[in-house]
Amino acid sequence: MIKVKEKISGTFASFKGGEIFARIRGYISTVKKNNRSVLEELSNVLKGKPYIPCGVGC
C-alpha cells in the first residue's frame, strides 16, 4: 500500500506524513482482520473509543 501511495503522489510530503499514513493504514488492516466495520471503527476512534483487539488466548 505504501508503494502505491508513493507512486501516486511521488512521495510523502514529510517523514511525519509517512508515519501518520502507516499508522492509519495499520489500524484499518487490523480492523479488517478482526471482521469489524472499518467505517464504524473509524467513527469510534474519532469519538475517543478505539477498537483494541485482545491479545493471544482471549
PDBQT receptor file of N, H, CA, C and O in Angstrom, charges set to zero:
ATOM      1  N   MET A   1       0.817  -1.186   0.000  1.00  0.00    +0.000 N 
ATOM      2  CA  MET A   1       0.000   0.000   0.000  1.00  0.00    +0.000 C 
ATOM      3  C   MET A   1       0.868   1.260   0.000  1.00  0.00    +0.000 C 
ATOM      4  O   MET A   1       0.531   2.247  -0.654  1.00  0.00    +0.000 OA
ATOM      5  N   ILE A   2       1.963   1.228   0.719  1.00  0.00    +0.000 N 
ATOM      6  H   ILE A   2       2.236   0.426   1.251  1.00  0.00    +0.000 HD
ATOM      7  CA  ILE A   2       2.825   2.402   0.782  1.00  0.00    +0.000 C 
ATOM      8  C   ILE A   2       3.421   2.693  -0.595  1.00  0.00    +0.000 C 
ATOM      9  O   ILE A   2       3.516   3.853  -0.995  1.00  0.00    +0.000 OA
ATOM     10  N   LYS A   3       3.820   1.655  -1.317  1.00  0.00    +0.000 N 
ATOM     11  H   LYS A   3       3.742   0.713  -0.992  1.00  0.00    +0.000 HD
ATOM     12  CA  LYS A   3       4.377   1.859  -2.657  1.00  0.00    +0.000 C 
ATOM     13  C   LYS A   3       3.340   2.479  -3.586  1.00  0.00    +0.000 C 
ATOM     14  O   LYS A   3       3.675   3.341  -4.399  1.00  0.00    +0.000 OA
ATOM     15  N   VAL A   4       2.089   2.050  -3.475  1.00  0.00    +0.000 N 
ATOM     16  H   VAL A   4       1.817   1.350  -2.814  1.00  0.00    +0.000 HD
ATOM     17  CA  VAL A   4       1.027   2.626  -4.300  1.00  0.00    +0.000 C 
ATOM     18  C   VAL A   4       0.878   4.112  -3.977  1.00  0.00    +0.000 C 
ATOM     19  O   VAL A   4       0.810   4.943  -4.883  1.00  0.00    +0.000 OA
ATOM     20  N   LYS A   5       0.829   4.442  -2.703  1.00  0.00    +0.000 N 
ATOM     21  H   LYS A   5       0.884   3.768  -1.967  1.00  0.00    +0.000 HD
ATOM     22  CA  LYS A   5       0.699   5.842  -2.289  1.00  0.00    +0.000 C 
ATOM     23  C   LYS A   5       1.896   6.650  -2.785  1.00  0.00    +0.000 C 
ATOM     24  O   LYS A   5       1.739   7.778  -3.253  1.00  0.00    +0.000 OA
ATOM     25  N   GLU A   6       3.080   6.074  -2.683  1.00  0.00    +0.000 N 
ATOM     26  H   GLU A   6       3.208   5.158  -2.303  1.00  0.00    +0.000 HD
ATOM     27  CA  GLU A   6       4.283   6.768  -3.111  1.00  0.00    +0.000 C 
ATOM     28  C   GLU A   6       4.267   6.997  -4.622  1.00  0.00    +0.000 C 
ATOM     29  O   GLU A   6       4.680   8.059  -5.086  1.00  0.00    +0.000 OA
ATOM     30  N   LYS A   7       3.796   6.015  -5.394  1.00  0.00    +0.000 N 
ATOM     31  H   LYS A   7       3.460   5.152  -5.016  1.00  0.00    +0.000 HD
ATOM     32  CA  LYS A   7       3.752   6.150  -6.849  1.00  0.00    +0.000 C 
ATOM     33  C   LYS A   7       2.725   7.192  -7.277  1.00  0.00    +0.000 C 
ATOM     34  O   LYS A   7       2.958   7.926  -8.238  1.00  0.00    +0.000 OA
ATOM     35  N   ILE A   8       1.605   7.267  -6.587  1.00  0.00    +0.000 N 
ATOM     36  H   ILE A   8       1.416   6.671  -5.807  1.00  0.00    +0.000 HD
ATOM     37  CA  ILE A   8       0.551   8.208  -6.952  1.00  0.00    +0.000 C 
ATOM     38  C   ILE A   8       0.986   9.644  -6.678  1.00  0.00    +0.000 C 
ATOM     39  O   ILE A   8       0.854  10.508  -7.544  1.00  0.00    +0.000 OA
ATOM     40  N   SER A   9       1.497   9.898  -5.492  1.00  0.00    +0.000 N 
ATOM     41  H   SER A   9       1.604   9.196  -4.788  1.00  0.00    +0.000 HD
ATOM     42  CA  SER A   9       1.829  11.268  -5.126  1.00  0.00    +0.000 C 
ATOM     43  C   SER A   9       3.305  11.602  -5.338  1.00  0.00    +0.000 C 
ATOM     44  O   SER A   9       3.704  12.751  -5.149  1.00  0.00    +0.000 OA
ATOM     45  N   GLY A  10       4.108  10.638  -5.720  1.00  0.00    +0.000 N 
ATOM     46  H   GLY A  10       3.783   9.704  -5.874  1.00  0.00    +0.000 HD
ATOM     47  CA  GLY A  10       5.534  10.869  -5.896  1.00  0.00    +0.000 C 
ATOM     48  C   GLY A  10       6.301  10.524  -4.640  1.00  0.00    +0.000 C 
ATOM     49  O   GLY A  10       7.320   9.835  -4.700  1.00  0.00    +0.000 OA
ATOM     50  N   THR A  11       5.831  10.986  -3.524  1.00  0.00    +0.000 N 
ATOM     51  H   THR A  11       5.003  11.546  -3.475  1.00  0.00    +0.000 HD
ATOM     52  CA  THR A  11       6.410  10.672  -2.220  1.00  0.00    +0.000 C 
ATOM     53  C   THR A  11       5.551  11.344  -1.153  1.00  0.00    +0.000 C 
ATOM     54  O   THR A  11       4.648  12.116  -1.478  1.00  0.00    +0.000 OA
ATOM     55  N   PHE A  12       5.819  11.066   0.071  1.00  0.00    +0.000 N 
ATOM     56  H   PHE A  12       6.552  10.440   0.334  1.00  0.00    +0.000 HD
ATOM     57  CA  PHE A  12       5.116  11.756   1.158  1.00  0.00    +0.000 C 
ATOM     58  C   PHE A  12       5.741  13.130   1.336  1.00  0.00    +0.000 C 
ATOM     59  O   PHE A  12       6.937  13.308   1.104  1.00  0.00    +0.000 OA
ATOM     60  N   ALA A  13       4.950  14.085   1.742  1.00  0.00    +0.000 N 
ATOM     61  H   ALA A  13       3.979  13.941   1.931  1.00  0.00    +0.000 HD
ATOM     62  CA  ALA A  13       5.439  15.457   1.902  1.00  0.00    +0.000 C 
ATOM     63  C   ALA A  13       6.500  15.531   2.996  1.00  0.00    +0.000 C 
ATOM     64  O   ALA A  13       7.403  16.366   2.937  1.00  0.00    +0.000 OA
ATOM     65  N   SER A  14       6.387  14.662   3.988  1.00  0.00    +0.000 N 
ATOM     66  H   SER A  14       5.654  13.985   4.036  1.00  0.00    +0.000 HD
ATOM     67  CA  SER A  14       7.361  14.652   5.067  1.00  0.00    +0.000 C 
ATOM     68  C   SER A  14       7.433  13.253   5.672  1.00  0.00    +0.000 C 
ATOM     69  O   SER A  14       6.580  12.406   5.408  1.00  0.00    +0.000 OA
ATOM     70  N   PHE A  15       8.441  13.027   6.468  1.00  0.00    +0.000 N 
ATOM     71  H   PHE A  15       9.135  13.715   6.681  1.00  0.00    +0.000 HD
ATOM     72  CA  PHE A  15       8.576  11.744   7.156  1.00  0.00    +0.000 C 
ATOM     73  C   PHE A  15       7.399  11.535   8.097  1.00  0.00    +0.000 C 
ATOM     74  O   PHE A  15       6.877  10.426   8.211  1.00  0.00    +0.000 OA
ATOM     75  N   LYS A  16       6.985  12.596   8.767  1.00  0.00    +0.000 N 
ATOM     76  H   LYS A  16       7.410  13.497   8.675  1.00  0.00    +0.000 HD
ATOM     77  CA  LYS A  16       5.842  12.525   9.688  1.00  0.00    +0.000 C 
ATOM     78  C   LYS A  16       4.573  12.116   8.940  1.00  0.00    +0.000 C 
ATOM     79  O   LYS A  16       3.772  11.343   9.465  1.00  0.00    +0.000 OA
ATOM     80  N   GLY A  17       4.381  12.625   7.720  1.00  0.00    +0.000 N 
ATOM     81  H   GLY A  17       5.032  13.253   7.293  1.00  0.00    +0.000 HD
ATOM     82  CA  GLY A  17       3.223  12.252   6.911  1.00  0.00    +0.000 C 
ATOM     83  C   GLY A  17       3.210  10.764   6.610  1.00  0.00    +0.000 C 
ATOM     84  O   GLY A  17       2.156  10.129   6.628  1.00  0.00    +0.000 OA
ATOM     85  N   GLY A  18       4.389  10.205   6.331  1.00  0.00    +0.000 N 
ATOM     86  H   GLY A  18       5.246  10.720   6.316  1.00  0.00    +0.000 HD
ATOM     87  CA  GLY A  18       4.505   8.766   6.094  1.00  0.00    +0.000 C 
ATOM     88  C   GLY A  18       4.173   7.967   7.339  1.00  0.00    +0.000 C 
ATOM     89  O   GLY A  18       3.512   6.931   7.260  1.00  0.00    +0.000 OA
ATOM     90  N   GLU A  19       4.631   8.446   8.493  1.00  0.00    +0.000 N 
ATOM     91  H   GLU A  19       5.167   9.287   8.557  1.00  0.00    +0.000 HD
ATOM     92  CA  GLU A  19       4.313   7.770   9.762  1.00  0.00    +0.000 C 
ATOM     93  C   GLU A  19       2.807   7.768  10.027  1.00  0.00    +0.000 C 
ATOM     94  O   GLU A  19       2.244   6.750  10.430  1.00  0.00    +0.000 OA
ATOM     95  N   ILE A  20       2.168   8.899   9.800  1.00  0.00    +0.000 N 
ATOM     96  H   ILE A  20       2.625   9.726   9.472  1.00  0.00    +0.000 HD
ATOM     97  CA  ILE A  20       0.724   9.005  10.023  1.00  0.00    +0.000 C 
ATOM     98  C   ILE A  20      -0.027   8.070   9.086  1.00  0.00    +0.000 C 
ATOM     99  O   ILE A  20      -0.950   7.373   9.509  1.00  0.00    +0.000 OA
ATOM    100  N   PHE A  21       0.364   8.054   7.810  1.00  0.00    +0.000 N 
ATOM    101  H   PHE A  21       1.114   8.620   7.467  1.00  0.00    +0.000 HD
ATOM    102  CA  PHE A  21      -0.270   7.165   6.836  1.00  0.00    +0.000 C 
ATOM    103  C   PHE A  21      -0.134   5.708   7.266  1.00  0.00    +0.000 C 
ATOM    104  O   PHE A  21      -1.106   4.953   7.223  1.00  0.00    +0.000 OA
ATOM    105  N   ALA A  22       1.066   5.311   7.679  1.00  0.00    +0.000 N 
ATOM    106  H   ALA A  22       1.855   5.924   7.714  1.00  0.00    +0.000 HD
ATOM    107  CA  ALA A  22       1.309   3.928   8.089  1.00  0.00    +0.000 C 
ATOM    108  C   ALA A  22       0.484   3.558   9.323  1.00  0.00    +0.000 C 
ATOM    109  O   ALA A  22      -0.029   2.443   9.411  1.00  0.00    +0.000 OA
ATOM    110  N   ARG A  23       0.355   4.469  10.258  1.00  0.00    +0.000 N 
ATOM    111  H   ARG A  23       0.772   5.375  10.186  1.00  0.00    +0.000 HD
ATOM    112  CA  ARG A  23      -0.414   4.195  11.468  1.00  0.00    +0.000 C 
ATOM    113  C   ARG A  23      -1.897   4.000  11.150  1.00  0.00    +0.000 C 
ATOM    114  O   ARG A  23      -2.525   3.065  11.646  1.00  0.00    +0.000 OA
ATOM    115  N   ILE A  24      -2.448   4.879  10.329  1.00  0.00    +0.000 N 
ATOM    116  H   ILE A  24      -1.937   5.638   9.926  1.00  0.00    +0.000 HD
ATOM    117  CA  ILE A  24      -3.866   4.771   9.949  1.00  0.00    +0.000 C 
ATOM    118  C   ILE A  24      -4.101   3.499   9.145  1.00  0.00    +0.000 C 
ATOM    119  O   ILE A  24      -5.066   2.774   9.387  1.00  0.00    +0.000 OA
ATOM    120  N   ARG A  25      -3.208   3.229   8.182  1.00  0.00    +0.000 N 
ATOM    121  H   ARG A  25      -2.424   3.818   7.986  1.00  0.00    +0.000 HD
ATOM    122  CA  ARG A  25      -3.345   2.036   7.343  1.00  0.00    +0.000 C 
ATOM    123  C   ARG A  25      -3.238   0.767   8.183  1.00  0.00    +0.000 C 
ATOM    124  O   ARG A  25      -3.959  -0.200   7.939  1.00  0.00    +0.000 OA
ATOM    125  N   GLY A  26      -2.348   0.763   9.163  1.00  0.00    +0.000 N 
ATOM    126  H   GLY A  26      -1.762   1.549   9.362  1.00  0.00    +0.000 HD
ATOM    127  CA  GLY A  26      -2.196  -0.385  10.058  1.00  0.00    +0.000 C 
ATOM    128  C   GLY A  26      -3.447  -0.620  10.884  1.00  0.00    +0.000 C 
ATOM    129  O   GLY A  26      -3.852  -1.764  11.091  1.00  0.00    +0.000 OA
ATOM    130  N   TYR A  27      -4.058   0.450  11.354  1.00  0.00    +0.000 N 
ATOM    131  H   TYR A  27      -3.729   1.380  11.186  1.00  0.00    +0.000 HD
ATOM    132  CA  TYR A  27      -5.293   0.336  12.145  1.00  0.00    +0.000 C 
ATOM    133  C   TYR A  27      -6.410  -0.240  11.285  1.00  0.00    +0.000 C 
ATOM    134  O   TYR A  27      -7.144  -1.124  11.728  1.00  0.00    +0.000 OA
ATOM    135  N   ILE A  28      -6.544   0.252  10.062  1.00  0.00    +0.000 N 
ATOM    136  H   ILE A  28      -5.948   0.970   9.701  1.00  0.00    +0.000 HD
ATOM    137  CA  ILE A  28      -7.575  -0.250   9.154  1.00  0.00    +0.000 C 
ATOM    138  C   ILE A  28      -7.345  -1.730   8.859  1.00  0.00    +0.000 C 
ATOM    139  O   ILE A  28      -8.297  -2.510   8.816  1.00  0.00    +0.000 OA
ATOM    140  N   SER A  29      -6.102  -2.116   8.657  1.00  0.00    +0.000 N 
ATOM    141  H   SER A  29      -5.329  -1.483   8.691  1.00  0.00    +0.000 HD
ATOM    142  CA  SER A  29      -5.775  -3.514   8.399  1.00  0.00    +0.000 C 
ATOM    143  C   SER A  29      -6.160  -4.394   9.585  1.00  0.00    +0.000 C 
ATOM    144  O   SER A  29      -6.716  -5.476   9.397  1.00  0.00    +0.000 OA
ATOM    145  N   THR A  30      -5.870  -3.945  10.793  1.00  0.00    +0.000 N 
ATOM    146  H   THR A  30      -5.418  -3.066  10.946  1.00  0.00    +0.000 HD
ATOM    147  CA  THR A  30      -6.218  -4.697  11.996  1.00  0.00    +0.000 C 
ATOM    148  C   THR A  30      -7.723  -4.849  12.135  1.00  0.00    +0.000 C 
ATOM    149  O   THR A  30      -8.214  -5.927  12.470  1.00  0.00    +0.000 OA
ATOM    150  N   VAL A  31      -8.452  -3.777  11.881  1.00  0.00    +0.000 N 
ATOM    151  H   VAL A  31      -8.053  -2.902  11.609  1.00  0.00    +0.000 HD
ATOM    152  CA  VAL A  31      -9.913  -3.805  11.968  1.00  0.00    +0.000 C 
ATOM    153  C   VAL A  31     -10.478  -4.822  10.973  1.00  0.00    +0.000 C 
ATOM    154  O   VAL A  31     -11.366  -5.602  11.318  1.00  0.00    +0.000 OA
ATOM    155  N   LYS A  32      -9.964  -4.812   9.744  1.00  0.00    +0.000 N 
ATOM    156  H   LYS A  32      -9.243  -4.179   9.464  1.00  0.00    +0.000 HD
ATOM    157  CA  LYS A  32     -10.436  -5.754   8.723  1.00  0.00    +0.000 C 
ATOM    158  C   LYS A  32     -10.143  -7.197   9.118  1.00  0.00    +0.000 C 
ATOM    159  O   LYS A  32     -10.990  -8.072   8.941  1.00  0.00    +0.000 OA
ATOM    160  N   LYS A  33      -8.952  -7.450   9.649  1.00  0.00    +0.000 N 
ATOM    161  H   LYS A  33      -8.264  -6.739   9.793  1.00  0.00    +0.000 HD
ATOM    162  CA  LYS A  33      -8.567  -8.807  10.044  1.00  0.00    +0.000 C 
ATOM    163  C   LYS A  33      -9.439  -9.348  11.167  1.00  0.00    +0.000 C 
ATOM    164  O   LYS A  33      -9.567 -10.561  11.336  1.00  0.00    +0.000 OA
ATOM    165  N   ASN A  34     -10.038  -8.442  11.933  1.00  0.00    +0.000 N 
ATOM    166  H   ASN A  34      -9.934  -7.457  11.796  1.00  0.00    +0.000 HD
ATOM    167  CA  ASN A  34     -10.905  -8.845  13.040  1.00  0.00    +0.000 C 
ATOM    168  C   ASN A  34     -12.386  -8.752  12.677  1.00  0.00    +0.000 C 
ATOM    169  O   ASN A  34     -13.252  -8.721  13.551  1.00  0.00    +0.000 OA
ATOM    170  N   ASN A  35     -12.662  -8.708  11.367  1.00  0.00    +0.000 N 
ATOM    171  H   ASN A  35     -11.959  -8.734  10.656  1.00  0.00    +0.000 HD
ATOM    172  CA  ASN A  35     -14.036  -8.699  10.842  1.00  0.00    +0.000 C 
ATOM    173  C   ASN A  35     -14.914  -7.617  11.463  1.00  0.00    +0.000 C 
ATOM    174  O   ASN A  35     -16.066  -7.860  11.823  1.00  0.00    +0.000 OA
ATOM    175  N   ARG A  36     -14.350  -6.430  11.578  1.00  0.00    +0.000 N 
ATOM    176  H   ARG A  36     -13.414  -6.232  11.286  1.00  0.00    +0.000 HD
ATOM    177  CA  ARG A  36     -15.090  -5.284  12.096  1.00  0.00    +0.000 C 
ATOM    178  C   ARG A  36     -15.377  -4.327  10.954  1.00  0.00    +0.000 C 
ATOM    179  O   ARG A  36     -14.697  -4.361   9.929  1.00  0.00    +0.000 OA
ATOM    180  N   SER A  37     -16.369  -3.479  11.120  1.00  0.00    +0.000 N 
ATOM    181  H   SER A  37     -16.922  -3.451  11.953  1.00  0.00    +0.000 HD
ATOM    182  CA  SER A  37     -16.708  -2.469  10.119  1.00  0.00    +0.000 C 
ATOM    183  C   SER A  37     -15.696  -1.325  10.195  1.00  0.00    +0.000 C 
ATOM    184  O   SER A  37     -15.549  -0.677  11.232  1.00  0.00    +0.000 OA
ATOM    185  N   VAL A  38     -15.003  -1.090   9.084  1.00  0.00    +0.000 N 
ATOM    186  H   VAL A  38     -15.122  -1.617   8.242  1.00  0.00    +0.000 HD
ATOM    187  CA  VAL A  38     -13.962  -0.057   9.057  1.00  0.00    +0.000 C 
ATOM    188  C   VAL A  38     -14.557   1.320   9.340  1.00  0.00    +0.000 C 
ATOM    189  O   VAL A  38     -14.024   2.065  10.163  1.00  0.00    +0.000 OA
ATOM    190  N   LEU A  39     -15.649   1.664   8.670  1.00  0.00    +0.000 N 
ATOM    191  H   LEU A  39     -16.081   1.059   8.002  1.00  0.00    +0.000 HD
ATOM    192  CA  LEU A  39     -16.245   2.986   8.875  1.00  0.00    +0.000 C 
ATOM    193  C   LEU A  39     -16.741   3.173  10.309  1.00  0.00    +0.000 C 
ATOM    194  O   LEU A  39     -16.575   4.240  10.900  1.00  0.00    +0.000 OA
ATOM    195  N   GLU A  40     -17.345   2.136  10.851  1.00  0.00    +0.000 N 
ATOM    196  H   GLU A  40     -17.481   1.270  10.371  1.00  0.00    +0.000 HD
ATOM    197  CA  GLU A  40     -17.837   2.222  12.231  1.00  0.00    +0.000 C 
ATOM    198  C   GLU A  40     -16.679   2.394  13.207  1.00  0.00    +0.000 C 
ATOM    199  O   GLU A  40     -16.762   3.196  14.137  1.00  0.00    +0.000 OA
ATOM    200  N   GLU A  41     -15.599   1.643  12.995  1.00  0.00    +0.000 N 
ATOM    201  H   GLU A  41     -15.532   0.992  12.239  1.00  0.00    +0.000 HD
ATOM    202  CA  GLU A  41     -14.453   1.733  13.907  1.00  0.00    +0.000 C 
ATOM    203  C   GLU A  41     -13.706   3.057  13.759  1.00  0.00    +0.000 C 
ATOM    204  O   GLU A  41     -13.202   3.588  14.749  1.00  0.00    +0.000 OA
ATOM    205  N   LEU A  42     -13.626   3.599  12.545  1.00  0.00    +0.000 N 
ATOM    206  H   LEU A  42     -14.035   3.167  11.741  1.00  0.00    +0.000 HD
ATOM    207  CA  LEU A  42     -13.011   4.923  12.385  1.00  0.00    +0.000 C 
ATOM    208  C   LEU A  42     -13.860   5.991  13.073  1.00  0.00    +0.000 C 
ATOM    209  O   LEU A  42     -13.334   6.937  13.659  1.00  0.00    +0.000 OA
ATOM    210  N   SER A  43     -15.172   5.825  12.992  1.00  0.00    +0.000 N 
ATOM    211  H   SER A  43     -15.600   5.057  12.515  1.00  0.00    +0.000 HD
ATOM    212  CA  SER A  43     -16.078   6.739  13.690  1.00  0.00    +0.000 C 
ATOM    213  C   SER A  43     -15.852   6.651  15.196  1.00  0.00    +0.000 C 
ATOM    214  O   SER A  43     -15.833   7.667  15.891  1.00  0.00    +0.000 OA
ATOM    215  N   ASN A  44     -15.683   5.428  15.691  1.00  0.00    +0.000 N 
ATOM    216  H   ASN A  44     -15.698   4.602  15.127  1.00  0.00    +0.000 HD
ATOM    217  CA  ASN A  44     -15.439   5.234  17.123  1.00  0.00    +0.000 C 
ATOM    218  C   ASN A  44     -14.115   5.860  17.556  1.00  0.00    +0.000 C 
ATOM    219  O   ASN A  44     -14.010   6.396  18.659  1.00  0.00    +0.000 OA
ATOM    220  N   VAL A  45     -13.110   5.793  16.690  1.00  0.00    +0.000 N 
ATOM    221  H   VAL A  45     -13.195   5.357  15.794  1.00  0.00    +0.000 HD
ATOM    222  CA  VAL A  45     -11.817   6.424  17.013  1.00  0.00    +0.000 C 
ATOM    223  C   VAL A  45     -12.002   7.921  17.212  1.00  0.00    +0.000 C 
ATOM    224  O   VAL A  45     -11.461   8.504  18.152  1.00  0.00    +0.000 OA
ATOM    225  N   LEU A  46     -12.769   8.538  16.324  1.00  0.00    +0.000 N 
ATOM    226  H   LEU A  46     -13.209   8.065  15.561  1.00  0.00    +0.000 HD
ATOM    227  CA  LEU A  46     -12.997   9.980  16.437  1.00  0.00    +0.000 C 
ATOM    228  C   LEU A  46     -13.806  10.337  17.675  1.00  0.00    +0.000 C 
ATOM    229  O   LEU A  46     -13.736  11.464  18.164  1.00  0.00    +0.000 OA
ATOM    230  N   LYS A  47     -14.578   9.371  18.182  1.00  0.00    +0.000 N 
ATOM    231  H   LYS A  47     -14.634   8.455  17.784  1.00  0.00    +0.000 HD
ATOM    232  CA  LYS A  47     -15.345   9.580  19.412  1.00  0.00    +0.000 C 
ATOM    233  C   LYS A  47     -14.508   9.283  20.658  1.00  0.00    +0.000 C 
ATOM    234  O   LYS A  47     -14.970   9.471  21.784  1.00  0.00    +0.000 OA
ATOM    235  N   GLY A  48     -13.280   8.820  20.448  1.00  0.00    +0.000 N 
ATOM    236  H   GLY A  48     -12.904   8.668  19.534  1.00  0.00    +0.000 HD
ATOM    237  CA  GLY A  48     -12.404   8.511  21.577  1.00  0.00    +0.000 C 
ATOM    238  C   GLY A  48     -12.547   7.098  22.105  1.00  0.00    +0.000 C 
ATOM    239  O   GLY A  48     -12.139   6.811  23.230  1.00  0.00    +0.000 OA
ATOM    240  N   LYS A  49     -13.131   6.201  21.295  1.00  0.00    +0.000 N 
ATOM    241  H   LYS A  49     -13.463   6.435  20.381  1.00  0.00    +0.000 HD
ATOM    242  CA  LYS A  49     -13.323   4.810  21.706  1.00  0.00    +0.000 C 
ATOM    243  C   LYS A  49     -12.728   3.867  20.657  1.00  0.00    +0.000 C 
ATOM    244  O   LYS A  49     -13.474   3.181  19.958  1.00  0.00    +0.000 OA
ATOM    245  N   PRO A  50     -11.406   3.823  20.537  1.00  0.00    +0.000 N 
ATOM    246  CA  PRO A  50     -10.799   2.983  19.507  1.00  0.00    +0.000 C 
ATOM    247  C   PRO A  50     -10.967   1.501  19.791  1.00  0.00    +0.000 C 
ATOM    248  O   PRO A  50     -11.054   1.079  20.944  1.00  0.00    +0.000 OA
ATOM    249  N   TYR A  51     -11.013   0.714  18.715  1.00  0.00    +0.000 N 
ATOM    250  H   TYR A  51     -10.942   1.056  17.779  1.00  0.00    +0.000 HD
ATOM    251  CA  TYR A  51     -11.064  -0.746  18.845  1.00  0.00    +0.000 C 
ATOM    252  C   TYR A  51      -9.672  -1.240  19.158  1.00  0.00    +0.000 C 
ATOM    253  O   TYR A  51      -8.722  -0.953  18.430  1.00  0.00    +0.000 OA
ATOM    254  N   ILE A  52      -9.553  -1.980  20.240  1.00  0.00    +0.000 N 
ATOM    255  H   ILE A  52     -10.324  -2.213  20.832  1.00  0.00    +0.000 HD
ATOM    256  CA  ILE A  52      -8.262  -2.569  20.625  1.00  0.00    +0.000 C 
ATOM    257  C   ILE A  52      -8.484  -4.066  20.719  1.00  0.00    +0.000 C 
ATOM    258  O   ILE A  52      -9.174  -4.530  21.627  1.00  0.00    +0.000 OA
ATOM    259  N   PRO A  53      -7.903  -4.843  19.786  1.00  0.00    +0.000 N 
ATOM    260  CA  PRO A  53      -8.113  -6.287  19.813  1.00  0.00    +0.000 C 
ATOM    261  C   PRO A  53      -7.445  -6.897  21.041  1.00  0.00    +0.000 C 
ATOM    262  O   PRO A  53      -6.425  -6.404  21.523  1.00  0.00    +0.000 OA
ATOM    263  N   CYS A  54      -8.037  -7.974  21.532  1.00  0.00    +0.000 N 
ATOM    264  H   CYS A  54      -8.866  -8.375  21.141  1.00  0.00    +0.000 HD
ATOM    265  CA  CYS A  54      -7.440  -8.648  22.684  1.00  0.00    +0.000 C 
ATOM    266  C   CYS A  54      -6.194  -9.407  22.239  1.00  0.00    +0.000 C 
ATOM    267  O   CYS A  54      -6.036  -9.695  21.052  1.00  0.00    +0.000 OA
ATOM    268  N   GLY A  55      -5.334  -9.724  23.152  1.00  0.00    +0.000 N 
ATOM    269  H   GLY A  55      -5.462  -9.490  24.116  1.00  0.00    +0.000 HD
ATOM    270  CA  GLY A  55      -4.100 -10.421  22.835  1.00  0.00    +0.000 C 
ATOM    271  C   GLY A  55      -4.325 -11.908  22.597  1.00  0.00    +0.000 C 
ATOM    272  O   GLY A  55      -5.468 -12.351  22.479  1.00  0.00    +0.000 OA
ATOM    273  N   VAL A  56      -3.281 -12.659  22.529  1.00  0.00    +0.000 N 
ATOM    274  H   VAL A  56      -2.353 -12.300  22.625  1.00  0.00    +0.000 HD
ATOM    275  CA  VAL A  56      -3.352 -14.103  22.280  1.00  0.00    +0.000 C 
ATOM    276  C   VAL A  56      -4.020 -14.802  23.452  1.00  0.00    +0.000 C 
ATOM    277  O   VAL A  56      -3.715 -14.534  24.614  1.00  0.00    +0.000 OA
ATOM    278  N   GLY A  57      -4.933 -15.700  23.124  1.00  0.00    +0.000 N 
ATOM    279  H   GLY A  57      -5.180 -15.918  22.180  1.00  0.00    +0.000 HD
ATOM    280  CA  GLY A  57      -5.579 -16.502  24.148  1.00  0.00    +0.000 C 
ATOM    281  C   GLY A  57      -6.802 -15.874  24.773  1.00  0.00    +0.000 C 
ATOM    282  O   GLY A  57      -7.191 -16.274  25.870  1.00  0.00    +0.000 OA
ATOM    283  N   CYS A  58      -7.420 -14.915  24.128  1.00  0.00    +0.000 N 
ATOM    284  H   CYS A  58      -7.104 -14.591  23.237  1.00  0.00    +0.000 HD
ATOM    285  CA  CYS A  58      -8.620 -14.263  24.679  1.00  0.00    +0.000 C 
ATOM    286  C   CYS A  58      -9.831 -15.144  24.526  1.00  0.00    +0.000 C 
ATOM    287  O   CYS A  58     -10.928 -14.761  24.931  1.00  0.00    +0.000 OA
TER     288      CYS A  58
